């Protein structure tokens, strides 16, 4: 065998030896900083790791390396760590006492894994938006009942109920004053609201017999009626002059706003559905359903947001009912039930993710 051949064979043997060399975890340490648990593995940082989520409180980590460590004491919210050594593989099974998240960190010293409790989104702050106000009366009934006053009354009643339920409630207006549509949205975002509920009453010039309760979320209107309702509620823009939000004033701003809001489209629909379902059950009114339209007051509102139409002031019967404090109290209770049901489902779904 020539020197050249021996050299090539030796080189191939060396490469194969390196390729198939067994990695070994020399040591394992675990530490805690507040709620974060750090597990450090002293092993070549190029070693492959794989993860298997067994449940929302258990995780399996497989490391392509041998380990000399057979037991390790858990820390913090980690209840148990089970180590199963196998040929060239080490399996770690973690059991947590609450939903978890993790992040792998590689460095020259080895591999570290950070474990921390998973943040489950909760609903804490509700923004109530009584529609219209001040120089903008909104719809006016045949007997002179003004929408702005009904909206404010229902919002105040709902605020008390929500606070009794343990939620923080902020209102875009608490008296008879004009608030620009863009300012209502800005207020909701600045206060970091979790839900936005805009309260309104309806009206129909063409059909005085129209009646019932309907709930809207922001999306492209599909019917003439949805477009008409949006146009009616957007009429407040005429009072705003230069108050319009520059973010929404141009096409690019509108596109960016709509893209950001897509994140909340599903939740907004679900919130609208829960409120409408409660209305059908409690009010026993005509069910006008969940609808979608391009309400300006909902645009740029980066949270689940809906607009409720509590009845028709253009209908004599509903105008009379809306004049009643008791009936307004029932409407507030209806919206409360819808919000409570939404929160329950929202938090349960997020806990399972």
N, C-alpha and C positions, 0 to 999 in steps of 0.2 A: 504494500500500500504506500503510495507516494506521500510525501510530507504535506503536499497541498490537499490531498484527499483527507488525511488525518486531521488537518487543520479545520476543514469544512465540517467534518463529522463532529469534531470537538465543539465547534461553534454552535452547531445544531443542538447538541446535547445540552449545552449551557443555556440556550434559548428555551428549550423544552423544560429544563429544570426550573428556570425562573418562572415560566408560564404556569407550570403546574405546582409550583411551591405552595405549601399550605400556609395560609395566613393564620395568625394567632392573636387573640385578644389578650394582651399581657396583664391588663388590670381594668377594673371597672370602679368608678367612683360616682357617688350621687350626692347632690347638694341642693339646698333650697334657698331661694331669695324671694321673700314674700310668698305669692301664690305660684311662682314659677319653680319647677323642678328641673335641674340640669343633670343629665346622666352622661358621663364622659367615658369613652372607650379608648384605651390605649392600643391602637391598631393602625395599620397602614390606611391612610385616608382614602386610598383608591378602592378599598374593599366595597363590594356591592352590598346594598341594603334594600330590602323590600318590606312593604307594609301591608297589613291586612286589617281592615276595620271589622271587628267581629260584631260589635254593637256600639251604641252611643257611649258606653262606659267601659269598653274593653278593646284592646289593640294587640296585634301580634307583629313583632319585629323579627325579621330573619336576617342574620348577618353571615356572609360567606366567609366565615373564619372560625377556627376552633376557640374554645374558651376554657380557661382553668378555673374560672369562678363558677360555683354551683348554686350559691345562694347570695341574695342581696336584700338588705332591709329596705322596705318602702319608706317614702317620705311624703309629707304633705297630703295632697288629695289622692295620691296613689295608695290604694289599699293593699295591693299584692303585686309582687313581681315573681313570676315563675320562669326559671331558666331550664331549657332542655338542650343539653349538648348533643350534637350528632356529628357524623363524620364530615369534617370540614365545614360544618354549619352550626351556628348557635341560634336557638329560638328563644325570644323573650316574650312572654305574655303578660301584659299589664292590665290590671283591673283598677278602675278609678271609682271614686264615690260620687262623681258628677260628670256630665258631658265634658269632653276634653278636646284639646287641639295640640298640635306638635309641630316642631320645625327642626330639620336636620342642619347641623353646622359642621363643615369640614375644615380642618386646619392641619398644619404640619405636625401637630401633637397627636392627631387622631381624629375621632369622630365624636361629636357631642349632639345630644338630642334634648331640645327644650320641650317640656310638657307644661301646659297651662290650661286652666279651666276655660272652656268655650264660652264666649260671651253670647248669651241668648237675648236677642232683641226683645224689649218690653215696651209696652205703651204706658207712658207716664203723663205726658202733657197733651192736652186737647186744646186746639184753637177753635173757638166759636166765632163765626162771622155773621152777625145779623145784617142781612142785605139792605142796601139803600141807606137813607138817613139824611137829615138836614135838608138841603135844597132839593134833594132827590127823594120824592115820596114813594117811588115804585108804583105798583098798581094801586088803583083806587076803586073801591067797591061802589055799588049803586047807592048805598046809604052813607057813603063818604068815608068808610073805613080805609085807612091808609096802610099799605103794606109795610112800610118802614117801622110802624109802631107794633104791628103784630109780630114781625120778625124779632124785634128787640125783646118783646115780652116773652116769647117762646125761648129765646136764647138765655135770658136771665133765669127762667124756671129750670132749664136744662143744666145750666151751670151749677145750681145748688144740688141737683141730683147727682151730677158727676162728681162733685166735691165730696158728697156724702159717701160715694162709692170709693173714695180714696185717690182720685185723680186730680192733678193740677189743671186748672182751667184758666185760659186767657181769652179775652174778647177783643176783637178788632175795634169795636166801639161799645161803650156802655151807656151812652146817652144819645139824644137826637142830634147827631152831627154828621156832616158829610165826610166820608173817608174814601179816597181814590181807590179804585180797584187794584191798581198796582201797589198801593201802600198796604193794602190788606195782605197781599201775598208776601211782600217784603217783611212785614211784621211777623207773619207765621214762620218764615225762614230764620229770621234773626232770633226769635224766641225758641228756636229748635223744637218746634211742635212735632208730635208724633202722628197726629191726625188733624185734618182740617175739615170742618163742617160748616158749610155756608147755608144759612137758613133763609128761605124765600116763600112767597105766596104767588100763585099763578093767576093768569087772567086770559080770557079769550074774547076778542071783539066779535068774531064771526059766529061763535057758538056759545050763547049765554047759558046753555044747559050743561056745558062741559064741567066736569067735577072729578074729584079724586086726588090721590096722593101719588107722586112720582119722584124717583130719585135718580140723579144724574152723576156720571163720572166723566172726566175729560177725555174725549176722543173725537174723531171726525163724525159729525152728524150724518145719519143715514137716511133720515126722513125729513119731509117738509116741516112737520111739527117740531122735531128736535131743533131744526135750524131756526124756526120762528121763536121758540123759547129762548134759545141762546141769544138771538138778536135782541129780544126784549130785555133780558138781564144785562146785556152788554151796552145798552143805551146810556148807562151811567157814565160811559166814556165821554159823553158830550159835556159833562160838568167838570172834567178833569183838566182841560186846557193843557198845560205843559207838565202835568204831574205824571205822565206815562213813564213807566220804567224803561230806561234806555236799553236794558237787556232784551226787552221784547219789542222794541220799536223798529227794528230792521229785520229783514228776512233771515240773515245769518243768526242773529240773536234768537229768533223764534225757533229756528231749526235746532240750535244747541239746547234751548230750553226744552223742546219736545223730546229730544234724545235723552236728556237727563231724567225727564219724567217717565219715560217708558219703564224705568225700574219699578215704578209704583203703580203701573197700569192694572196689573192683576189684583193687587191689594185694594186699589180704589174700587174696582168692580165688586170685589167680595164685600167691602164695607157697604157699598150701595145696596147690594143684594140683601145683606142682613138687616139694614134699616127698612128696606121695602117689605121684606118678609114680616118684620115686626108690625109694620103699619097695617098690612092686610089682616093680621091676626087681632090686633088691638082696636084699630079704628073702625074696622068693618066698612070702610069706604070703597069706592070704585078703585080697583087696582090698575093703575096706569103703567105699572112696571118699572123696570130699570132701563134707563135710556142713556145715550151718550151724545155729547155736543161740545162745541168749542167755546166754553165759558172763559172769558178773559180772566175772571177772578181766580180760576183754578190753574191757569197757565203759570209756569214758573214756581209752582208750589211743590217743593221737593219732599213730599210725604204723601201717604194715601189721602186723597181729598175727594169730597163729594159735595153736591149741591142738592138740597131737598126742597121740593115744592109742596108745601103743606096743605094746599087746597086752592080753590078758585074764588077770588074776591069778586069776579064777574058773575058768579052764581049766587043768587039771592039766599038760597038755603045755606051754602057754605060760608058766605059772608056773615050770616047770623051766628053760625056755629063758631067762627073765628073771633067773633066779638066776645065770646064767653071765656072767662078766666079758667073755668073748669075744663073746657075743651082744649085750651092751650096747654094746660097742665097734662092732659092726656097725650097730646102730641109730643111734649117734652119727654114723657115716660116712654113713648114709642121709640123715639130716637135713642134714648138711654139703653133700652133693651137691645136694639140693633148694635150699638157700640159695644156693649158688654159681650154679646155673642161673638162679634168680630174679634175682640181682644182675646177671648178664650181660645178660639180656633187659631188665631195668629200666633200666640205664644206656644201653644201645643205643637203646631207644625214646625216652628223654629227650634223647639227643643229636640225634635226628632232628626233634624238635619245634621 
